[in-house]
């Protein structure tokens, strides 16, 4: 087998060769963290390359995802199904080795990283998931859920505000199986970070309540080994290992500077690096002895076999727990889920309540959560405004498990942590704040949609209807903005029944996240037939007709559906037949077949859309001949009723606008 230095140099060689071939990428970080990676992956990380989805594996997150060739090299060398041909196609169209690690592309990639700091927050979510599942499923003598979450972070990750949010919460919760290795090389794209990042990082993390291991020589295998061993010896606090490294280690003229951060080294420097580190092999060629030194398949198989034997004994002692864990780890809903959900919708329809949809959402959680023990969530310090707590809520603390998380005022970290909870498996997360503050979380929402992970994001106070708090808190562009994110399913229900169905759709969705936009103010219950209730799940449906062929169509969502119904009734007295279409989810409606869409929105009939938000979004539904009752400026501070009148959200104005297009 190759020496440890040869094993580390294999990472350096693969990183510089792949980046050079692509003429694009970031060779500096992989070359600088090679020794740290060798110690972790060969001597501490519990994983099985033959089964990347082994449930009790350690999770590894590359938060400084620009150094993706470090991860691809590790996956290839240790025996994952990532052949050399894919490393040669680094950053090329349809390869399994994109420029930044992408969840679902290469086996062993636990999350998509690249937007700095989010991988660290994802790792907090994964470590929290391990804690919660262990508290629920482990029994005396059976630590079935017992693994670490490891994360590599760089200066950029720690500069990002999300790292402060996430690491503060991780320390508060005492997530002792979370271990971060900080690549302290002092370099970012613009050069030496001392001019813009002079934080005392060890003291900062000590203040969060982390164990900090400082001044570790990141190129000394023994020093790194001691640090990792110390980190795993304690479990009451998360650990930050501060590793002093040289970016681009081995490149004779570029190491230690920003020139090797985000660009190919160049043929001359690559050749010089080969000579400097003693790597006398052609590009992409790895000696058999080096492969043997990295091969983790036998060790991984033994680790999983040991766990499987323990799991078999656990199954005999606790068969019901095993059945539940298998169901949840597979992402499947309970066998009686559909019956339970249908019964809740029926009961909601029978009650016919006029309440705020945020309250209807709380009713949904109260009704659905008892049948869904994997549902875990919380709010960004707005529990009693978002109405996210229910009677079975058990608050998560450093003392143990639970199902309700006080995230604090940390919208961005909350969302990325929820992504980590989902990525870990076994849990369905929900997270809540005011709709306006979805802006704080937007990039994590984008990442959830990009990764196609299941998550439920509750956004209350969805319009000028929140009133006196004023324009800083009133959502104008936010509904449209969320609808523009590919693969983000957005629901803005108009009453209790639509809210119930939106919640069920969000829970059942396995290929992406869902945002629920909910009102602060009470909204009237709408009467529907059984056929109409069924049609809600299609995203848009005919809520009301006044008889005969419609002369116009009024589309609306959320609180404005009641306005559309009122306008329809007023128009009827004037001899004008109007159709009301409730469209709680444009994203779902747009996926329906053309025949259904045309049946709801007949061609050739004037259309008017009504939503208390930006108007441009609705142009694709009303066309050039239609119009929109919307709001294209920021709001005002005043009681909600006065604001709706001021901005033209009245039955009288909707009638006026409809008549203008006839």
C-alpha distance (Angstrom), angle and dihedral (degrees) to the residues before:
residue distance angle dihedral
X1 . . .
X2 3.77 . .
X3 3.79 121.6 .
X4 3.80 118.9 -98.7
X5 3.79 89.6 -103.7
X6 3.80 90.7 52.7
X7 3.80 89.3 50.9
X8 3.80 90.7 51.8
X9 3.80 91.4 45.4
X10 3.81 89.3 55.4
X11 3.80 86.6 64.9
X12 3.78 90.8 49.3
X13 3.79 92.1 49.5
X14 3.81 95.0 47.9
X15 3.80 92.0 46.3
X16 3.79 95.9 50.4
X17 3.82 93.0 41.3
X18 3.81 95.3 49.9
X19 3.79 93.2 45.6
X20 3.80 91.1 46.2
X21 3.81 92.5 50.0
X22 3.80 91.2 49.0
X23 3.82 90.6 40.3
X24 3.79 84.1 -140.3
X25 3.78 136.9 80.0
X26 3.79 145.8 63.6
X27 3.81 115.1 -70.1
X28 3.81 97.3 163.5
X29 3.80 100.8 76.9
X30 3.84 97.3 45.5
X31 3.80 89.7 49.5
X32 3.79 91.2 47.7
X33 3.83 97.2 47.2
X34 3.81 97.8 41.0
X35 3.81 96.1 109.0
X36 3.80 92.9 45.7
X37 3.80 89.8 50.5
X38 3.80 92.0 49.9
X39 3.80 93.3 53.0
X40 3.79 93.8 46.3
X41 3.79 100.0 42.4
X42 3.78 97.7 40.5
X43 3.80 100.3 38.2
X44 3.81 111.8 21.6
X45 3.80 114.1 18.6
X46 3.82 112.5 97.7
X47 3.79 105.3 -147.9
X48 3.78 141.5 127.9
X49 3.82 116.7 -140.7
X50 3.82 89.8 -159.8
X51 3.80 91.0 58.8
X52 3.81 112.1 31.4
X53 3.83 89.4 175.0
X54 3.81 97.6 56.9
X55 3.79 99.1 142.3
X56 3.82 98.0 -137.4
X57 3.80 95.5 47.3
X58 3.77 119.9 125.4
X59 3.78 111.6 -102.5
X60 3.80 117.9 -126.7
X61 3.80 120.1 -163.4
X62 3.80 125.0 -172.7
X63 3.80 98.6 -155.0
X64 3.80 92.0 173.8
X65 3.78 85.6 62.7
X66 3.79 96.4 170.9
X67 3.82 84.7 80.4
X68 3.79 88.7 64.6
X69 3.80 93.8 142.3
X70 3.80 87.9 70.5
X71 3.80 89.6 62.1
X72 3.81 95.0 41.1
X73 3.80 90.7 49.9
X74 3.81 91.1 49.7
X75 3.79 93.2 48.5
X76 3.78 92.1 48.4
X77 3.80 96.4 44.6
X78 3.81 96.5 45.5
X79 3.79 93.7 52.1
X80 3.79 110.0 -95.1
X81 3.78 119.1 146.5
X82 3.79 93.3 -91.8
X83 3.81 107.8 114.3
X84 3.78 125.2 -156.6
X85 3.79 89.0 -106.7
X86 3.80 88.5 69.3
X87 3.80 92.3 51.2
X88 3.78 87.9 52.6
X89 3.82 87.6 54.4
X90 3.80 92.9 53.8
X91 3.81 111.1 158.7
X92 3.82 92.7 2.0
X93 3.80 127.5 131.2
X94 3.83 113.8 -76.7
X95 3.80 94.5 -2.4
X96 3.81 121.7 139.1
X97 3.80 88.3 -125.3
X98 3.82 107.1 68.4
X99 3.78 121.4 174.1
X100 3.79 92.2 -91.9
X101 3.82 123.6 26.6
X102 3.79 111.5 -88.7
X103 3.77 123.8 -161.0
X104 3.79 111.2 -117.9
X105 3.80 96.2 21.3
X106 3.80 105.9 86.4
X107 3.82 122.7 21.6
X108 3.79 111.6 -105.6
X109 3.81 96.3 31.3
X110 3.81 102.5 125.3
X111 3.80 98.7 -172.2
X112 3.78 142.6 -1.7
X113 3.78 110.9 -97.8
X114 3.76 137.4 176.4
X115 3.81 104.1 97.4
X116 3.79 91.3 93.0
X117 3.78 120.9 -113.1
X118 3.79 95.6 17.1
X119 3.79 94.3 93.5
X120 3.80 88.1 55.9
X121 3.81 90.0 51.8
X122 3.82 90.4 46.4
X123 3.80 87.5 53.3
X124 3.81 90.0 53.4
X125 3.81 87.3 54.8
X126 3.80 91.8 48.9
X127 3.80 92.1 49.5
X128 3.79 89.8 47.8
X129 3.81 90.2 50.4
X130 3.81 90.0 52.7
X131 3.81 89.8 51.1
X132 3.81 94.1 48.7
X133 3.80 95.6 45.3
X134 3.80 92.3 45.7
X135 3.80 90.3 53.1
X136 3.79 90.4 50.4
X137 3.80 102.3 41.5
X138 3.81 109.6 24.0
X139 3.79 117.8 97.2
X140 3.80 133.6 -176.9
X141 3.78 107.4 -62.5
X142 3.79 92.5 7.4
X143 3.80 115.2 86.8
X144 3.79 91.5 171.5
X145 3.82 92.9 159.0
X146 3.81 105.2 48.9
X147 3.79 118.3 131.9
X148 3.78 142.1 121.5
X149 3.78 131.7 -118.8
X150 3.80 113.2 -138.7
X151 3.78 123.3 -167.7
X152 3.79 132.8 -176.5
X153 3.80 113.2 -148.7
X154 3.78 134.9 179.6
X155 3.78 137.2 -158.3
X156 3.79 90.6 -85.7
X157 3.80 92.6 55.6
X158 3.79 90.7 52.8
X159 3.80 93.4 47.0
X160 3.79 91.6 55.7
X161 3.80 113.3 94.0
X162 3.79 92.1 -130.1
X163 3.81 89.3 68.9
X164 3.80 90.1 61.0
X165 3.80 92.0 49.0
X166 3.79 96.2 46.1
X167 3.80 98.6 40.4
X168 3.79 92.7 47.6
X169 3.81 89.9 56.0
X170 3.82 92.4 43.7
X171 3.79 89.7 55.3
X172 3.79 92.7 46.2
X173 3.80 90.8 52.4
X174 3.80 92.9 43.8
X175 3.80 96.3 -128.5
X176 3.78 94.2 -173.5
X177 3.80 96.9 175.1
X178 3.79 91.7 61.9
X179 3.81 112.4 98.3
X180 3.80 123.2 179.6
X181 3.79 124.0 -166.0
X182 3.80 109.4 -154.9
X183 3.80 115.2 -150.2
X184 3.79 95.8 -146.0
X185 3.79 99.9 -172.9
X186 3.81 96.9 137.2
X187 3.81 93.7 -131.2
X188 3.80 133.2 110.9
X189 3.78 132.3 162.6
X190 3.81 94.1 -75.5
X191 3.81 94.0 48.5
X192 3.80 133.6 -104.0
X193 3.78 109.1 16.6
X194 3.80 96.0 -145.3
X195 3.80 89.2 94.8
X196 3.81 93.6 59.5
X197 3.81 107.6 13.2
X198 3.78 112.0 49.7
X199 3.82 97.0 143.0
X200 3.79 119.3 141.8
X201 3.79 91.3 -123.0
X202 3.82 97.5 -174.3
X203 3.80 91.9 52.9
X204 3.77 90.7 45.2
X205 3.80 92.2 56.2
X206 3.78 92.6 42.0
X207 3.80 86.7 56.3
X208 3.81 88.7 54.0
X209 3.80 88.9 55.7
X210 3.80 97.6 -104.4
X211 3.77 127.3 141.4
X212 3.80 105.0 -115.2
X213 3.80 124.3 -157.6
X214 3.79 105.9 -167.7
X215 3.80 137.6 -163.9
X216 3.80 98.5 16.8
X217 3.80 114.4 167.8
X218 3.78 100.2 -124.2
X219 3.81 91.6 -158.0
X220 3.82 95.4 52.7
X221 3.80 108.3 89.4
X222 3.80 92.6 -160.4
X223 3.81 93.8 49.3
X224 3.79 91.2 49.9
X225 3.81 90.3 46.6
X226 3.80 91.6 53.7
X227 3.80 91.5 48.7
X228 3.80 94.7 49.9
X229 3.79 91.2 46.8
X230 3.79 90.6 51.1
X231 3.79 90.6 48.4
X232 3.80 94.0 54.0
X233 3.80 93.5 44.5
X234 3.82 92.4 73.0
X235 3.79 127.7 52.3
X236 3.80 106.6 177.0
X237 3.81 96.0 82.2
X238 3.81 136.5 29.9
X239 3.79 114.8 -108.7
X240 3.79 133.3 -131.8
X241 3.81 115.2 -163.2
X242 3.80 110.0 -162.0
X243 3.80 106.9 -151.2
X244 3.78 119.5 -169.4
X245 3.80 106.7 -143.6
X246 3.77 141.8 165.4
X247 3.78 113.9 -123.0
X248 3.80 111.4 -127.1
X249 3.82 90.8 13.4
X250 3.79 109.1 -162.8
X251 3.80 99.0 26.0
X252 3.83 100.3 115.5
X253 3.81 100.4 -148.7
X254 3.80 102.5 22.1
X255 3.80 105.7 40.8
X256 3.78 114.8 112.3
X257 3.81 94.9 25.6
X258 3.78 138.6 89.6
X259 3.82 93.4 -111.1
X260 3.82 90.0 83.1
X261 3.80 95.0 45.0
X262 3.77 101.4 86.1
X263 3.79 110.3 2.3
X264 3.77 139.5 67.8
X265 3.79 113.3 -89.9
X266 3.79 93.5 -128.4
X267 3.81 127.8 -117.8
X268 3.80 94.0 -84.7
X269 3.81 94.4 51.3
X270 3.82 92.3 43.5
X271 3.81 89.7 55.1
X272 3.79 91.0 46.7
X273 3.80 90.9 48.8
X274 3.81 90.7 53.1
X275 3.76 90.2 54.6
X276 3.81 93.0 42.6
X277 3.82 95.4 54.1
X278 3.78 95.4 35.4
X279 3.78 95.4 -114.8
X280 3.80 103.0 149.7
X281 3.81 99.7 175.9
X282 3.80 132.0 106.0
X283 3.82 119.5 -103.9
X284 3.81 114.0 -66.3
X285 3.80 93.2 6.5
X286 3.82 116.2 128.6
X287 3.84 119.6 -173.5
X288 3.79 117.2 -122.6
X289 3.80 91.4 -117.6
X290 3.80 90.6 57.0
X291 3.79 91.8 48.4
X292 3.79 88.6 50.7
X293 3.79 91.0 51.7
X294 3.80 91.9 53.0
X295 3.82 100.1 38.6
X296 3.81 106.7 119.2
X297 3.80 98.1 172.9
X298 3.81 98.2 99.2
X299 3.79 93.4 43.6
X300 3.80 91.4 44.7
X301 3.80 92.7 49.5
X302 3.81 90.0 50.5
X303 3.79 92.4 49.7
X304 3.79 92.8 49.8
X305 3.81 92.1 43.8
X306 3.80 89.6 53.6
X307 3.79 89.8 50.6
X308 3.81 91.9 45.9
X309 3.79 90.5 55.2
X310 3.79 90.2 50.9
X311 3.79 89.8 46.6
X312 3.81 91.7 52.0
X313 3.80 90.4 54.8
X314 3.80 89.4 45.6
X315 3.81 89.3 52.4
X316 3.80 91.5 56.3
X317 3.78 92.1 49.2
X318 3.81 97.9 40.0
X319 3.83 110.1 21.3
X320 3.81 95.1 161.9
X321 3.79 92.8 53.0
X322 3.80 90.3 49.4
X323 3.80 92.4 51.8
X324 3.79 90.2 49.7
X325 3.80 94.1 47.3
X326 3.80 92.1 48.8
X327 3.80 91.2 50.3
X328 3.76 93.6 49.3
X329 3.80 96.5 42.6
X330 3.82 87.4 54.1
X331 3.81 90.2 52.9
X332 3.79 92.6 -120.5
X333 3.80 124.1 146.2
X334 3.83 121.9 -126.2
X335 3.80 116.6 -78.7
X336 3.81 91.8 -114.2
X337 3.79 94.2 45.6
X338 3.80 98.5 108.7
X339 3.81 93.0 47.5
X340 3.79 90.7 48.7
X341 3.81 92.8 48.7
X342 3.80 94.3 47.1
X343 3.79 90.8 50.1
X344 3.80 90.5 52.3
X345 3.82 92.3 51.5
X346 3.80 90.6 49.3
X347 3.79 92.1 49.7
X348 3.81 91.5 46.7
X349 3.79 91.1 52.1
X350 3.79 91.8 49.1
X351 3.81 92.9 51.2
X352 3.84 90.8 53.8
X353 3.80 93.5 -165.3
X354 3.77 125.6 -175.4
X355 3.80 101.9 -144.5
X356 3.79 139.4 128.8
X357 3.79 113.3 -77.8
X358 3.82 88.8 -124.6
X359 3.82 85.9 62.7
X360 3.81 89.9 44.6
X361 3.81 86.9 53.5
X362 3.81 91.1 53.1
X363 3.80 88.5 49.9
X364 3.80 88.4 52.9
X365 3.80 92.0 51.9
X366 3.80 90.1 47.5
X367 3.79 91.6 51.7
X368 3.81 100.7 38.7
X369 3.81 103.7 36.2
X370 3.84 96.1 70.1
X371 3.81 87.9 61.9
X372 3.80 92.4 44.0
X373 3.82 111.5 54.3
X374 3.82 91.5 173.1
X375 3.82 91.1 67.1
X376 3.82 107.7 112.6
X377 3.76 125.8 167.9
X378 3.73 152.4 124.8
X379 3.76 147.5 176.8
X380 3.80 139.4 -91.2
X381 3.82 94.1 -111.5
X382 3.81 92.8 -56.6
X383 3.79 101.4 95.9
X384 3.79 94.7 135.2
X385 3.80 93.7 42.4
X386 3.81 97.5 43.6
X387 3.84 89.4 40.3
X388 3.79 93.8 -140.1
X389 3.79 100.6 144.4
X390 3.81 121.4 90.2
X391 3.80 135.8 -172.9
X392 3.81 92.8 -91.1
X393 3.79 95.2 50.4
X394 3.79 116.0 130.8
X395 3.78 113.6 -169.7
X396 3.81 116.6 -124.1
X397 3.80 113.7 -127.6
X398 3.80 138.6 159.6
X399 3.79 87.3 -91.7
X400 3.80 94.9 70.6
X401 3.78 148.2 -65.5
X402 3.78 135.0 -24.5
X403 3.78 140.3 138.9
X404 3.80 105.2 -110.9
X405 3.80 123.6 74.0
X406 3.77 125.4 -161.8
X407 3.81 96.2 -151.1
X408 3.79 95.1 -178.8
X409 3.79 121.0 -144.8
X410 3.80 92.6 -35.3
X411 3.82 108.0 115.7
X412 3.81 96.7 162.0
X413 3.80 95.5 45.8
X414 3.80 91.3 42.2
X415 3.79 90.6 58.2
X416 3.80 95.2 45.1
X417 3.81 90.6 45.6
X418 3.81 88.6 52.1
X419 3.81 87.5 53.2
X420 3.81 88.6 53.3
X421 3.80 91.7 49.8
X422 3.79 89.5 53.3
X423 3.81 94.6 43.9
X424 3.79 91.5 52.6
X425 3.79 91.3 59.1
X426 3.79 133.1 -134.3
X427 3.81 95.6 72.0
X428 3.80 138.6 75.4
X429 3.80 109.5 -149.7
X430 3.77 130.8 -153.9
X431 3.79 126.2 -172.5
X432 3.78 131.4 -175.2
X433 3.79 145.3 -161.1
X434 3.81 138.1 133.2
X435 3.79 113.6 -58.5
X436 3.80 91.7 -118.2
X437 3.80 90.3 60.1
X438 3.78 92.5 56.3
X439 3.80 80.4 91.9
X440 3.80 88.9 72.1
X441 3.81 89.5 54.2
X442 3.77 99.5 38.3
X443 3.79 100.6 113.6
X444 3.79 91.7 49.7
X445 3.80 88.8 49.9
X446 3.79 88.1 52.1
X447 3.80 90.1 50.7
X448 3.80 91.3 50.5
X449 3.79 89.6 53.5
X450 3.81 92.4 44.4
X451 3.81 91.9 51.3
X452 3.83 92.7 42.7
X453 3.79 92.3 -132.0
X454 3.78 123.9 160.3
X455 3.79 113.1 -109.2
X456 3.79 134.7 142.2
X457 3.79 118.0 -141.2
X458 3.79 115.9 -166.3
X459 3.79 116.0 -157.1
X460 3.79 116.7 -178.1
X461 3.81 131.7 -179.7
X462 3.76 87.4 49.3
X463 3.82 103.9 179.0
X464 3.79 147.4 1.6
X465 3.80 82.3 -55.8
X466 3.79 90.1 91.8
X467 3.79 86.8 73.5
X468 3.77 124.9 -175.3
X469 3.82 98.2 36.9
X470 3.78 85.4 76.5
X471 3.79 137.2 -152.6
X472 3.82 95.7 -33.0
X473 3.80 88.1 66.9
X474 3.80 101.6 29.1
X475 3.78 116.0 99.5
X476 3.77 116.2 -133.9
X477 3.82 108.5 149.2
X478 3.79 98.8 20.4
X479 3.81 102.4 91.7
X480 3.79 91.3 50.2
X481 3.79 91.0 43.6
X482 3.81 92.9 54.7
X483 3.80 91.1 46.6
X484 3.80 88.9 57.0
X485 3.82 92.7 62.2
X486 3.83 107.2 98.1
X487 3.80 112.4 -118.3
X488 3.80 94.0 11.2
X489 3.79 109.5 126.9
X490 3.80 110.7 -148.8
X491 3.81 126.1 -165.2
X492 3.81 126.3 -174.0
X493 3.81 104.0 178.3
X494 3.80 124.1 -162.6
X495 3.81 100.7 -149.8
X496 3.78 146.4 -7.1
X497 3.80 97.3 -66.6
X498 3.78 95.0 49.4
X499 3.81 88.9 46.8
X500 3.80 91.6 52.4
X501 3.79 92.1 50.6
X502 3.80 91.9 45.2
X503 3.82 90.1 54.3
X504 3.80 92.1 49.0
X505 3.82 91.0 48.8
X506 3.81 90.6 50.3
X507 3.80 92.6 51.1
X508 3.79 93.4 46.4
X509 3.79 94.1 48.4
X510 3.81 110.3 101.6
X511 3.80 100.9 170.6
X512 3.77 103.1 61.8
X513 3.80 149.9 -12.1
X514 3.79 129.6 -69.4
X515 3.79 130.5 -146.8
X516 3.80 119.2 -154.3
X517 3.82 114.5 -158.8
X518 3.79 110.7 -159.0
X519 3.78 138.1 -176.8
X520 3.77 129.6 -118.0
X521 3.81 91.9 -154.6
X522 3.80 127.3 68.1
X523 3.82 115.8 -92.5
X524 3.79 124.2 -158.7
X525 3.78 120.5 -108.7
X526 3.81 114.0 -110.6
X527 3.79 121.2 -140.7
X528 3.81 114.9 -127.3
X529 3.76 141.4 172.3
X530 3.79 121.3 -120.2
X531 3.80 88.6 -103.4
X532 3.80 91.3 54.3
X533 3.80 91.8 49.0
X534 3.78 89.2 53.4
X535 3.81 90.7 49.5
X536 3.82 93.1 56.8
X537 3.81 89.0 79.9
X538 3.82 88.1 63.6
X539 3.79 90.2 68.1
X540 3.82 97.9 -118.5
X541 3.79 132.3 37.3
X542 3.79 144.2 158.1
X543 3.78 106.8 -84.1
X544 3.79 98.7 175.0
X545 3.81 144.3 8.0
X546 3.81 129.0 -175.1
X547 3.79 94.5 -149.7
X548 3.76 132.5 -85.8
X549 3.76 126.0 35.1
X550 3.81 110.8 -25.8
X551 3.79 116.1 -114.6
X552 3.79 92.3 -161.5
X553 3.79 141.2 6.3
X554 3.81 124.1 -131.2
X555 3.81 113.4 -159.6
X556 3.77 120.3 -165.3
X557 3.78 144.3 159.0
X558 3.77 136.4 -155.2
X559 3.78 117.5 -20.2
X560 3.80 91.8 1.7
X561 3.82 94.6 64.2
X562 3.80 89.0 80.3
X563 3.81 88.7 54.6
X564 3.79 90.4 52.0
X565 3.80 91.2 50.8
X566 3.79 90.9 48.2
X567 3.80 91.2 49.5
X568 3.80 90.9 48.7
X569 3.80 90.5 54.8
X570 3.81 92.5 47.3
X571 3.81 91.8 48.5
X572 3.79 89.9 50.5
X573 3.80 90.3 60.8
X574 3.80 86.8 54.8
X575 3.80 92.1 52.8
X576 3.80 95.4 -104.1
X577 3.82 117.6 129.9
X578 3.79 111.5 -145.3
X579 3.79 131.2 -178.5
X580 3.79 119.2 -143.9
X581 3.78 116.5 -148.4
X582 3.77 118.3 -168.7
X583 3.77 110.1 -155.7
X584 3.80 107.6 -175.1
X585 3.81 91.6 165.7
X586 3.78 120.3 28.4
X587 3.81 89.2 178.0
X588 3.81 91.7 59.2
X589 3.80 93.4 40.7
X590 3.78 91.5 53.3
X591 3.82 89.8 58.3
X592 3.80 93.1 58.0
X593 3.79 120.2 102.8
X594 3.78 118.7 -90.3
X595 3.80 93.2 -110.3
X596 3.78 92.1 59.0
X597 3.80 94.1 43.6
X598 3.81 90.7 51.1
X599 3.80 91.2 48.8
X600 3.80 89.7 56.7
X601 3.80 96.7 38.9
X602 3.81 106.6 30.2
X603 3.76 115.7 -154.3
X604 3.78 119.9 -111.4
X605 3.80 96.5 27.2
X606 3.82 119.4 112.2
X607 3.79 114.2 -108.1
X608 3.78 134.2 -157.0
X609 3.80 122.7 -169.8
X610 3.79 121.8 -154.6
X611 3.82 121.5 -162.8
X612 3.80 131.2 137.7
X613 3.77 92.8 -123.1
X614 3.79 142.3 67.8
X615 3.77 112.0 -32.4
X616 3.81 102.5 -146.6
X617 3.80 93.9 76.7
X618 3.82 90.8 65.5
X619 3.79 96.2 54.4
X620 3.80 91.6 90.9
X621 3.81 88.7 62.1
X622 3.80 101.7 39.8
X623 3.81 98.8 36.1
X624 3.77 126.2 -154.7
X625 3.80 92.1 -57.2
X626 3.81 93.4 54.8
X627 3.76 132.0 64.0
X628 3.78 142.9 -146.2
X629 3.76 133.4 -126.7
X630 3.77 97.8 -149.6
X631 3.77 143.0 126.2
X632 3.80 121.9 -105.5
X633 3.77 100.7 176.2
X634 3.78 134.7 58.7
X635 3.78 119.1 -82.8
X636 3.78 134.8 -111.9
X637 3.78 137.5 -120.6
X638 3.79 108.5 -103.7
X639 3.80 140.4 103.2
X640 3.80 111.0 -59.6
X641 3.78 95.3 -116.0
X642 3.78 91.9 55.3
X643 3.79 91.7 47.7
X644 3.80 94.2 53.0
X645 3.80 89.5 52.1
X646 3.81 92.4 44.9
X647 3.79 92.9 52.9
X648 3.80 95.3 44.2
X649 3.78 100.0 -104.0
X650 3.78 95.2 141.0
X651 3.78 133.5 115.9
X652 3.80 89.5 -115.9
X653 3.79 93.6 55.2
X654 3.80 93.7 45.3
X655 3.79 89.1 52.1
X656 3.80 89.8 49.5
X657 3.80 92.2 50.7
X658 3.81 92.8 47.0
X659 3.79 91.7 51.6
X660 3.81 89.1 50.8
X661 3.82 91.8 63.4
X662 3.83 97.3 45.2
